[in-house]
Amino acid sequence: MTFAFRGRIETNGSGGIIEYQWRTPDGQTSDVITAHVPPQTKDTAVSMQFTFTGSGPASGAATLHVLRPAAVYSAPVTVTYQCP
């Protein structure tokens, strides 16, 4: 089963570089992702897909972690998987 996560990083509109990473529901951390934000842009949409592989029930939380220009964490989004 694949879960899709979407986030929005709000900025002050001055443009620049945003660096962020995702923490997946299984506790893994993604590579650092760099986004180049043009001036006058007030928010940037980001997304991640996570595919659960395994058997049995499982649950976890996904979070978005902005690293640059300032360290900010999103609220966790909890997902639960039950075998069909």
N, C-alpha and C positions, 0 to 999 in steps of 0.2 A: 504494500500500500504506500502511495506517495502523498506526502503532505506538502502544501505550498504555503510559504510564509511571505508576507509582504510588509514592508515598513516604509516610513517616510522620515527623512532626516531634514529638519527645518534649519535654515541658515539665515544670516542677516542680509543676504543679497549682495555681499561684496565680491563673491566669487572666490575661487581657490580650489584647494585640494581637500577632499574628505577621505580619510582612511577608516575602514570598519571591518568587522568580522562577525560571523554568526557562531553561536554555540548551539549545536544541534540537540535534539531530544535525547540522543544516546550519550551526551556529555562530551562529544568531540568539538573541537574548535576549528573553524574553517581557516584557510589562508587569509592573509590580509588582502582586502580588496580596495583599490584606489579609484576614486571617482573625481574627475575634473569638472568642477561646477562653474559655468560661465557667470559673469557679473549679471546682476538683476534677477538671479534665480533664487527664490525664497525657499524652495524645498526640492528634495531629490528622492525619487522613488527607488527602493531597493527590494530585492526578492531573493528567496532561496527555496530550493526544493530538497526534501529529505525523504528518502525511501526506506521504509522499515523492511528489513529482511530478517526472518527468523520465525519461530513458531512459539505459540503461547502468548498470553497477554503481556503487554509492556506499556509503560508510560514514561514521560519525561517532559522537559520544558525546553523551549527554544527562546533565545534572547539575541538581540542585536546589540553589539558593543561598538560604539563610535570611538575610535582611537585618536583621531586628529580632525579638527583642530583642538578639541577638548574631549576628555574622557567622559562618556555618557553611556549608561546602560538603559535598555528598554525594560519595561515590565515583562516578566516571563509569560510565555504562552504555553500552557500545559496541553499535551496531547495524550490520548490513551488509545491503544490498539488492542482489539479483541479479535481473535481468529474467527473467520467466517464460519 
